[in-house]
């Protein structure tokens, strides 16, 4: 599997009525019923495809994202897109915005088997990449022989295997996964505020893994809605928006294969797509780096809307 390089689209903010992106509630307004989000997802997928996006990323925990994506694939029948999804979190919000918790994590074999069956029911043979959702050293999933053997079997059947990371220990997780082996792709958070995984992702790229960047806009903190004044100034000087400049910085990383937009509106997506025409070499952007512990602590305090 070779991922189509450039911008991709993640469906975390489209498949469920609540998410922790800043401004998500304002974007959706009162139109949060399943049929509303199904239509919105199709609209954004259409705009993304027309804009050249060819990688789409879902997960079992993204509410009904796989279902909405499957409906779009069946209707549009695009032959040149790559589909990825994930297992390891179960959506428990019951279509409520403020459910606590909205999802439950479990990396056991039983969850893998159940969620793989659910994903295959919806996406069938369109599933090209299946990822462990938020692998960490603490969950022990990278040491679970039963899980690893099942993933290896799936890989032998032609489905690429990946893992995603989160938290201040991302780099250690990536390096342990490289030691374990058996992975084709890694998806990690990297953005202008949180760059701690960069060296490990470069190592993964050198080892032959394809690298997907998620949360390149720091859940909305790197957009015009709440960007650091220094980013806003740099974006104005470049004749662009904060989100486009931040995404351009991620696209400029030599190890990055795909950088995900998490847009939930066509207007946001169009702004994100402009990143492909932006020069992100402004040295002022280096001043935006934050301590990883502080970054992830702040992220954990963000409200779902």
LOBA-207984 format. One line per 4 residues: number of its first residue (from 1); their letters; for each residue x, y, z of N, C-alpha, C. Coordinates in steps of 0.001 Angstrom, whole numbers. Layout:
NUM	a	X:Y:Z:X:Y:Z:X:Y:Z ~ ... $
REM end
This chain:
1	xxxx	835:-1198:0:0:0:0:868:1246:0 ~ 591:2133:-933:1228:3448:-956:151:4502:-766 ~ 247:5230:318:-729:6285:566:-559:7418:-442 ~ -1650:7986:-917:-1547:9146:-1804:-1021:10342:-1021 $
5	xxxx	124:10892:-1383:745:11937:-567:-19:13259:-612 ~ 206:14067:418:-419:15381:490:-1459:15443:1585 ~ -2471:16246:1384:-3534:16381:2370:-4523:15228:2284 ~ -4932:14730:3446:-5994:13758:3547:-7110:14350:4397 $
9	xxxx	-8185:13601:4568:-9313:14065:5375:-9622:13049:6460 ~ -9577:13493:7718:-9995:12680:8846:-11439:12993:9199 ~ -12197:11977:9594:-13642:12126:9789:-14067:12204:11249 ~ -13123:12474:12153:-13453:12499:13576:-14531:13526:13907 $
13	xxxx	-14518:14671:13233:-15457:15748:13542:-16741:15672:12735 ~ -16868:14660:11876:-18037:14552:11012:-18957:13396:11374 ~ -18428:12366:12009:-19216:11168:12232:-19990:11135:13526 ~ -19870:12165:14346:-20541:12205:15646:-20870:13665:15968 $
17	xxxx	-21862:13912:16802:-22317:15290:17009:-21427:16129:17909 ~ -20510:15504:18638:-19618:16244:19509:-18171:15907:19240 ~ -17309:16906:19345:-15870:16674:19233:-15171:17818:19943 ~ -13846:17674:20166:-13139:18662:20950:-12394:19690:20114 $
21	xxxx	-12716:19814:18841:-12157:20906:18057:-12818:22215:18450 ~ -12011:23254:18612:-12561:24567:18916:-13509:25004:17798 ~ -14686:25459:18175:-15658:25926:17197:-16496:24839:16560 ~ -16295:23589:16976:-17057:22497:16369:-18555:22678:16577 $
25	xxxx	-18951:23088:17786:-20365:23299:18058:-20967:24378:17179 ~ -20218:25464:16973:-20711:26542:16119:-20816:26085:14667 ~ -19881:25245:14231:-19922:24752:12853:-21164:23902:12599 ~ -21520:23060:13553:-22667:22174:13359:-23989:22839:13716 $
29	xxxx	-23966:23762:14670:-25204:24390:15100:-26191:23364:15624 ~ -27446:23520:15252:-28480:22591:15704:-28654:21400:14768 ~ -27866:21349:13712:-28034:20300:12702:-27109:19129:13019 ~ -27498:18355:14023:-26637:17275:14512:-27293:15903:14455 $
33	xxxx	-28462:15800:13912:-29107:14495:13781:-28294:13641:12815 ~ -28400:12306:12922:-27623:11449:12020:-27803:11791:10543 ~ -29031:12086:10143:-29239:12403:8726:-28563:13720:8335 ~ -28472:14656:9291:-27774:15913:9027:-26289:15668:8814 $
37	xxxx	-25694:14853:9688:-24266:14612:9583:-23930:13704:8411 ~ -24850:12824:8061:-24626:12020:6853:-24518:12936:5630 ~ -25450:13880:5518:-25438:14798:4381:-24207:15699:4425 ~ -23857:16181:5611:-22682:17045:5741:-21406:16278:5361 $
41	xxxx	-21312:15040:5821:-20135:14241:5504:-19998:14061:4000 ~ -21092:13755:3325:-21045:13592:1871:-20619:14886:1187 ~ -21122:16005:1694:-20774:17303:1116:-19280:17594:1259 ~ -18746:17327:2447:-17325:17587:2675:-16466:16594:1894 $
45	xxxx	-16884:15332:1840:-16145:14348:1050:-16138:14719:-426 ~ -17256:15199:-932:-17314:15636:-2331:-16318:16766:-2578 ~ -16317:17746:-1682:-15421:18890:-1849:-13963:18460:-1736 ~ -13689:17532:-827:-12325:17053:-675:-11866:16318:-1927 $
49	xxxx	-12720:15444:-2435:-12356:14693:-3639:-12139:15638:-4817 ~ -13038:16594:-4972:-12893:17568:-6056:-11621:18396:-5885 ~ -11190:18558:-4635:-9977:19316:-4359:-8707:18485:-4430 ~ -8824:17223:-4807:-7644:16394:-4989:-7284:15494:-3832 $
53	xxxx	-8084:15490:-2771:-7804:14628:-1620:-8136:13189:-2001 ~ -7209:12269:-1661:-7418:10871:-2036:-7232:9902:-866 ~ -6956:10407:327:-6902:9530:1494:-7949:9984:2501 ~ -8772:9025:2981:-9816:9318:3945:-9645:8399:5147 $
57	xxxx	-9735:8981:6344:-9367:8296:7582:-10537:8285:8557 ~ -10958:7089:8965:-12078:6934:9895:-11632:6116:11095 ~ -12589:5753:11942:-12321:4910:13113:-13653:4408:13642 ~ -13618:3270:14345:-14838:2756:14942:-15407:3734:15965 $
61	xxxx	-14561:4509:16606:-15041:5414:17648:-15537:6751:17113 ~ -15483:6953:15806:-15933:8220:15241:-17441:8186:14965 ~ -18194:7685:15914:-19643:7654:15756:-20054:6810:14565 ~ -20650:7460:13561:-21121:6748:12368:-20288:7109:11142 $
65	xxxx	-19039:7513:11381:-18178:7959:10283:-17977:6878:9235 ~ -17717:5640:9674:-17531:4566:8695:-18796:4347:7869 ~ -19925:4419:8535:-21203:4247:7834:-21401:5345:6793 ~ -21135:6602:7193:-21300:7723:6261:-20310:7615:5103 $
69	xxxx	-19078:7236:5414:-18069:7073:4371:-18457:5948:3415 ~ -18945:4843:3967:-19350:3720:3120:-20474:4125:2169 ~ -21432:4916:2667:-22534:5369:1819:-22014:6250:691 ~ -21061:7105:1011:-20475:7978:-13:-19720:7152:-1050 $
73	xxxx	-18960:6183:-604:-18206:5334:-1536:-19145:4580:-2466 ~ -20255:4088:-1910:-21205:3328:-2719:-21892:4218:-3744 ~ -22160:5462:-3358:-22846:6390:-4265:-21905:6934:-5334 ~ -20724:7351:-4923:-19788:8005:-5849:-18892:7017:-6586 $
77	xxxx	-18602:5897:-5953:-17755:4840:-6511:-16417:5354:-7048 ~ -15681:6140:-6265:-14366:6594:-6724:-13375:5434:-6684 ~ -12653:5230:-7749:-11737:4103:-7805:-10329:4414:-7365 ~ -10055:5681:-7077:-8672:6087:-6824:-8457:6638:-5418 $
81	xxxx	-9267:6234:-4460:-9086:6707:-3088:-8578:5571:-2214 ~ -7893:5945:-1133:-7386:4989:-157:-8109:5226:1155 ~ -8574:4146:1771:-9379:4238:2984:-8627:3603:4149 ~ -8554:4339:5237:-7984:3821:6465:-8998:3905:7594 $
85	xxxx	-8922:2979:8533:-9743:3059:9730:-8946:2506:10906 ~ -9580:2495:12082:-8866:2154:13310:-9751:1337:14239 ~ -9100:601:15121:-9794:-146:16157:-9129:176:17506 ~ -9879:-33:18585:-9302:146:19913:-10113:1038:20826 $
89	xxxx	-10956:1896:20257:-11888:2700:21037:-13307:2344:20608 ~ -14211:2266:21574:-15625:2046:21296:-16393:3319:21611 ~ -17197:3769:20657:-18005:4971:20838:-19135:4676:21822 ~ -19202:5437:22900:-20180:5173:23957:-21084:6371:24245 $
93	xxxx	-20995:7416:23425:-21718:8654:23724:-23206:8577:23434 ~ -23632:7587:22660:-25058:7492:22354:-25609:8710:21658 ~ -24806:9311:20833:-25163:10509:20049:-25403:11741:20928 ~ -24825:11731:22125:-24896:12894:23000:-23578:13666:22908 $
97	xxxx	-23670:14977:22956:-22470:15815:22833:-21624:15772:24095 ~ -22266:15774:25254:-21546:15936:26514:-21433:14625:27295 ~ -21514:13488:26617:-21393:12195:27310:-19998:12066:27921 ~ -19923:11468:29076:-18645:11300:29768:-18540:9872:30294 $
101	xxxx	-17689:9022:29667:-16810:9356:28539:-17525:9147:27210 ~ -17045:9802:26150:-17658:9597:24835:-17157:8335:24143 ~ -16048:7779:24637:-15473:6585:24040:-14669:5839:25094 ~ -14557:4532:24928:-13843:3694:25883:-12755:2924:25148 $
105	xxxx	-11566:2938:25715:-10408:2318:25073:-10201:897:25563 ~ -9953:-15:24617:-9615:-1396:24953:-8838:-1978:23776 ~ -7623:-2443:24058:-6774:-2973:22999:-6666:-4499:23034 ~ -7659:-5161:23598:-7643:-6610:23664:-8045:-7259:22346 $
109	xxxx	-7737:-8541:22216:-8039:-9279:20995:-9534:-9312:20699 ~ -10363:-9449:21736:-11805:-9513:21511:-12320:-8221:20864 ~ -11794:-7083:21320:-12197:-5802:20715:-11725:-5717:19274 ~ -10509:-6157:19021:-10004:-6168:17645:-10905:-6997:16740 $
113	xxxx	-11241:-8196:17155:-12069:-9062:16324:-13451:-8458:16086 ~ -14053:-7926:17149:-15394:-7341:17009:-15371:-6129:16093 ~ -14429:-5233:16304:-14422:-4005:15531:-13969:-4238:14086 ~ -13078:-5178:13876:-12697:-5511:12503:-13906:-6026:11730 $
117	xxxx	-14706:-6873:12359:-15910:-7387:11701:-16877:-6250:11387 ~ -17022:-5305:12315:-17913:-4166:12088:-17413:-3299:10934 ~ -16109:-3052:10911:-15532:-2233:9848:-15674:-2907:8498 ~ -15412:-4195:8462:-15514:-4916:7184:-16949:-4974:6685 $
121	xxxx	-17913:-5039:7608:-19312:-5033:7202:-19640:-3749:6450 ~ -19059:-2644:6884:-19342:-1354:6270:-18439:-1049:5079 ~ -17157:-1275:5225:-16194:-841:4216:-15720:-1964:3295 ~ -15951:-3198:3687:-15589:-4316:2834:-14140:-4273:2396 $
125	xxxx	-13925:-4547:1107:-12557:-4594:599:-11999:-3219:274 ~ -12753:-2156:601:-12200:-805:428:-11222:-462:1551 ~ -11237:-1238:2625:-10324:-991:3735:-8897:-1342:3310 ~ -8046:-330:3216:-6661:-539:2787:-5681:-501:3954 $
129	xxxx	-6023:257:4995:-5129:436:6138:-5935:316:7421 ~ -5514:-588:8308:-6197:-770:9586:-5189:-489:10691 ~ -5570:437:11607:-4620:963:12578:-5053:714:14019 ~ -4090:427:14883:-4343:426:16324:-4589:1877:16723 $
133	xxxx	-5714:2134:17349:-6080:3498:17693:-5420:3909:19010 ~ -4508:4860:18941:-3835:5407:20112:-3071:4342:20904 ~ -2146:3695:20209:-1262:2755:20896:-368:3514:21872 ~ -177:2966:23040:750:3525:24023:1507:2371:24663 $
137	xxxx	2613:2688:25283:3361:1657:25994:2549:1129:27167 ~ 1713:1982:27749:959:1613:28946:-105:554:28672 ~ -732:571:27515:-1788:-410:27249:-1223:-1799:26977 ~ 58:-1873:26628:677:-3165:26372:321:-3785:25036 $
141	xxxx	-368:-3042:24158:-806:-3623:22901:372:-4035:22022 ~ 1485:-3335:22133:2657:-3671:21320:3397:-4895:21842 ~ 2957:-5415:22980:3551:-6636:23546:2552:-7791:23546 ~ 1359:-7571:23056:299:-8579:23081:448:-9491:21868 $
145	xxxx	985:-10682:22081:1288:-11571:20966:35:-11978:20205 ~ -1062:-12189:20913:-2293:-12594:20230:-2771:-11503:19279 ~ -2734:-10255:19728:-3142:-9137:18879:-2186:-8986:17706 ~ -898:-9020:17982:91:-8851:16916:-17:-9954:15867 $
149	xxxx	-262:-11179:16310:-411:-12286:15366:-1657:-12106:14498 ~ -2750:-11616:15109:-3974:-11398:14332:-3757:-10292:13306 ~ -3050:-9242:13696:-2756:-8163:12751:-1839:-8656:11636 ~ -893:-9513:11984:-9:-10074:10967:-796:-10917:9967 $
153	xxxx	-1786:-11652:10456:-2636:-12440:9562:-3399:-11525:8614 ~ -3962:-10450:9163:-4689:-9487:8342:-3761:-8878:7293 ~ -2543:-8592:7710:-1555:-8024:6780:-1241:-8998:5650 ~ -1163:-10289:5972:-876:-11301:4949:-2014:-11423:3945 $
157	xxxx	-3203:-10942:4344:-4368:-10969:3459:-4465:-9724:2592 ~ -3501:-8798:2748:-3446:-7639:1872:-3859:-6315:2472 ~ -4198:-6299:3764:-4540:-5045:4430:-3294:-4516:5138 ~ -2902:-3295:4834:-1761:-2691:5513:-2108:-2451:6978 $
161	xxxx	-1107:-2538:7844:-1313:-2388:9283:-549:-1176:9794 ~ -1234:-379:10600:-609:804:11175:-985:971:12635 ~ -498:2034:13213:-851:2385:14587:-837:3895:14700 ~ -1629:4412:15621:-1617:5846:15898:-1110:6058:17313 $
165	xxxx	-639:7275:17569:-92:7595:18880:-693:8889:19396 ~ -593:9069:20692:-1023:10323:21313:-309:10459:22642 ~ -325:11662:23194:285:11907:24490:1760:12245:24411 ~ 2326:12677:25524:3729:13099:25537:4729:11977:25288 $
169	xxxx	4269:10720:25311:5163:9596:25074:5127:9073:23649 ~ 4669:9880:22715:4544:9417:21330:5846:8850:20769 ~ 6936:9552:20986:8214:9133:20401:8608:7741:20881 ~ 8444:7482:22177:8786:6168:22720:7911:5078:22121 $
173	xxxx	6637:5377:21909:5731:4399:21309:6147:4088:19878 ~ 6473:5111:19110:6898:4904:17725:8144:4021:17685 ~ 9096:4318:18538:10354:3551:18515:10133:2113:18954 ~ 9260:1884:19920:8975:509:20324:8286:-245:19189 $
177	xxxx	7381:407:18485:6701:-241:17363:7695:-612:16264 ~ 8685:233:16049:9710:-95:15060:10493:-1330:15485 ~ 10735:-1472:16782:11429:-2663:17288:10570:-3915:17108 ~ 9284:-3773:17373:8359:-4910:17266:8208:-5340:15809 $
181	xxxx	8078:-4362:14910:7933:-4642:13491:6525:-5037:13107 ~ 6314:-5198:11815:5011:-5619:11320:4070:-4488:10972 ~ 4584:-3264:10943:3729:-2113:10668:4128:-1443:9353 ~ 3111:-955:8654:3314:-271:7384:3164:1241:7495 $
185	xxxx	2505:1706:8557:2220:3138:8680:2116:3532:10148 ~ 2393:4783:10406:2222:5355:11736:1484:6681:11581 ~ 566:6951:12491:-182:8207:12499:22:8866:13860 ~ 611:10056:13845:946:10736:15102:565:12205:15044 $
189	xxxx	424:12776:16228:210:14214:16340:1530:14944:16133 ~ 1522:15888:15225:2644:16819:15039:2043:18126:14585 ~ 2420:19185:15258:1974:20509:14837:2949:21559:15351 ~ 2693:22795:15054:3622:23871:15412:3805:24007:16913 $
193	xxxx	2833:23566:17703:2964:23583:19159:3611:22308:19702 ~ 3315:21160:19095:3755:19867:19615:4589:19121:18564 ~ 5920:19187:18698:6809:18624:17675:7671:17492:18228 ~ 7342:16999:19422:8239:16073:20104:8395:14732:19399 $
197	xxxx	7445:14358:18553:7538:13068:17857:8321:13162:16556 ~ 8749:14342:16189:9356:14547:14879:10525:13628:14565 ~ 11486:13528:15475:12662:12690:15212:12280:11225:15074 ~ 11374:10751:15923:10939:9357:15847:10183:9097:14546 $
201	xxxx	9395:10058:14094:8675:9893:12838:9645:9877:11659 ~ 10715:10651:11753:11748:10595:10720:12393:9208:10686 ~ 12593:8611:11855:13149:7264:11929:12174:6247:11325 ~ 10885:6428:11596:9881:5530:11030:9868:5638:9507 $
205	xxxx	9936:6850:9009:9966:7071:7562:11200:6409:6956 ~ 12353:6554:7600:13581:5945:7102:13504:4424:7111 ~ 12700:3887:8038:12534:2432:8132:11513:1902:7129 ~ 10895:2791:6353:9968:2369:5320:8501:2529:5642 $
209	xxxx	8176:3060:6837:6770:3282:7175:6288:4572:6530 ~ 5015:4596:6197:4396:5825:5729:3843:6570:6944 ~ 4015:7870:6948:3712:8679:8120:2513:9584:7844 ~ 1511:9459:8700:315:10291:8629:343:11252:9813 $
213	xxxx	172:12526:9545:140:13539:10594:-1306:13865:10930 ~ -1643:13739:12217:-2981:14119:12685:-2862:15328:13606 ~ -3984:15990:13817:-4058:17143:14718:-3007:18191:14382 ~ -2804:18406:13094:-1839:19412:12643:-2293:20829:12986 $
217	xxxx	-3570:20986:13338:-4088:22294:13751:-4354:22346:15247 ~ -3815:21375:15983:-3917:21373:17449:-5351:21548:17920 ~ -6261:20787:17296:-7691:20833:17665:-8264:22241:17614 ~ -7806:23006:16638:-8335:24345:16408:-7507:25471:16986 $
221	xxxx	-6522:25152:17786:-5692:26193:18395:-4793:26884:17375 ~ -4589:26261:16215:-3749:26840:15174:-4594:27325:14001 ~ -5769:27833:14323:-6646:28437:13322:-6894:29883:13724 ~ -7547:30610:12840:-7848:32015:13144:-8729:32164:14372 $
225	xxxx	-9370:31079:14802:-10245:31160:15965:-9482:31403:17258 ~ -8273:30832:17381:-7553:30994:18641:-6038:30931:18445 ~ -5559:31339:17309:-4136:31223:17033:-3315:32214:17848 ~ -2103:31804:18159:-1130:32685:18788:-942:33909:17889 $
229	xxxx	-855:35113:18465:-684:36318:17648:497:36238:16695 ~ 1539:35521:17071:2710:35398:16191:2378:34595:14940 ~ 1530:33580:15082:1098:32818:13916:191:33662:13037 ~ -713:34404:13657:-1603:35270:12886:-818:36302:12096 $
233	xxxx	207:36855:12710:1038:37851:12023:1778:37218:10849 ~ 2356:36037:11076:3078:35357:10005:2135:34991:8862 ~ 913:34571:9199:-61:34217:8169:-464:35449:7357 ~ -696:36559:8044:-1045:37793:7325:73:38197:6374 $
237	xxxx	1301:38105:6854:2439:38495:6013:2579:37575:4807 ~ 2148:36324:4966:2220:35363:3863:988:35421:2970 ~ 31:36254:3334:-1190:36380:2555:-2086:35175:2639 ~ -2117:34539:3813:-2917:33334:3977:-3558:33316:5356 $
241	xxxx	-4120:32188:5740:-4766:32039:7040:-3888:31208:7968 ~ -4180:31281:9258:-3386:30542:10242:-3427:29049:9973 ~ -4617:28525:9661:-4727:27085:9432:-3926:26636:8222 ~ -3957:27406:7157:-3205:27031:5956:-1710:27042:6226 $
245	xxxx	-1242:28027:6974:182:28099:7284:599:26950:8190 ~ -229:26625:9180:94:25528:10086:109:24187:9352 ~ -849:23967:8472:-863:22737:7690:315:22681:6727 ~ 668:23826:6164:1821:23875:5263:3098:23484:5986 $
249	xxxx	3212:23874:7257:4389:23506:8041:4477:21992:8211 ~ 3343:21351:8414:3334:19888:8530:3651:19232:7194 ~ 3068:19751:6116:3343:19202:4791:4810:19329:4412 ~ 5473:20321:4972:6887:20571:4635:7845:19605:5312 $
253	xxxx	7366:18826:6273:8247:17881:6952:8640:16767:5981 ~ 9921:16504:5810:10354:15548:4783:9901:14117:5031 ~ 9501:13824:6257:9060:12476:6589:7545:12297:6497 ~ 6809:13366:6255:5342:13302:6261:4816:12820:4909 $
257	xxxx	4012:11762:4926:3375:11262:3709:2027:11938:3506 ~ 1187:11909:4543:-150:12503:4499:-328:13385:5719 ~ -931:14548:5532:-1308:15427:6631:-2827:15550:6600 ~ -3468:15227:7713:-4926:15198:7748:-5539:16560:8053 $
261	xxxx	-6510:16920:7258:-7462:17976:7612:-8562:17312:8421 ~ -9052:18018:9436:-10174:17507:10213:-11409:18347:10003 ~ -11534:18929:8822:-12609:19880:8544:-13988:19265:8690 ~ -14905:20048:9248:-16304:19614:9336:-17220:20509:8514 $
265	xxxx	-16651:21449:7772:-17422:22268:6838:-16634:22402:5542 ~ -17330:22661:4460:-16664:22853:3176:-15782:24097:3219 ~ -16243:25155:3878:-15452:26383:3949:-14129:26138:4666 ~ -14178:25402:5769:-12946:25080:6493:-12029:24227:5623 $
269	xxxx	-12601:23256:4941:-11798:22410:4065:-11112:23240:2985 ~ -11837:24149:2374:-11241:24964:1315:-10088:25793:1859 ~ -10238:26314:3062:-9152:27061:3688:-7957:26149:3937 ~ -8231:24922:4397:-7155:23964:4634:-6419:23609:3349 $
273	xxxx	-7154:23426:2259:-6537:23017:1004:-5563:24069:470 ~ -5745:25310:882:-4829:26365:437:-3415:26146:955 ~ -3254:25279:1964:-1930:25009:2519:-948:24520:1467 ~ -1465:23891:431:-596:23328:-598:123:24396:-1409 $
277	xxxx	-305:25640:-1264:309:26745:-2025:1038:27728:-1105 ~ 1319:27317:147:1879:28234:1139:3316:27846:1482 ~ 4160:28841:1581:5540:28653:2033:5557:28755:3557 ~ 6014:27695:4218:6000:27659:5686:7387:27800:6293 $
281	xxxx	8296:28458:5592:9679:28553:6065:9928:29724:7015 ~ 8883:30435:7402:9032:31597:8281:9643:31175:9617 ~ 10809:31708:9989:11454:31308:11250:10663:31697:12492 ~ 9723:32606:12367:8908:32988:13520:8070:31826:14032 $
285	xxxx	7804:30854:13189:6988:29714:13594:7689:28849:14637 ~ 9005:28905:14695:9742:28089:15667:9457:28502:17105 ~ 9033:29733:17294:8765:30226:18647:7461:29677:19219 ~ 6692:28949:18426:5388:28460:18867:5459:27119:19591 $
289	xxxx	6630:26501:19641:6760:25178:20255:6442:25246:21748 ~ 5686:24263:22216:5328:24166:23633:5932:22904:24255 ~ 6025:22898:25563:6438:21700:26283:5388:20614:26056 ~ 5793:19390:25683:4804:18349:25398:3856:18064:26558 $
293	xxxx	4382:18033:27779:3515:17767:28919:2432:18811:29054 ~ 2812:20070:28916:1836:21141:29003:841:21116:27860 ~ 1337:20792:26675:451:20721:25511:-638:19675:25716 ~ -234:18470:26125:-1205:17392:26256:-2126:17593:27457 $
297	xxxx	-1626:18251:28480:-2478:18575:29613:-3578:19550:29187 ~ -3190:20549:28410:-4180:21512:27934:-5192:20833:27009 ~ -4719:19937:26166:-5635:19240:25263:-6662:18426:26053 ~ -6218:17791:27135:-7126:16954:27922:-8227:17762:28593 $
301	xxxx	-8023:19067:28722:-9002:19925:29369:-9996:20545:28392 ~ -9793:20318:27100:-10685:20906:26101:-12053:20224:26147 ~ -13080:21006:25974:-14456:20483:26064:-14955:19999:24707 ~ -15728:18927:24717:-16421:18482:23516:-17618:19398:23299 $
305	x	-17809:19835:22054:-18935:20722:21750:-19683:20227:20521 $
REM end
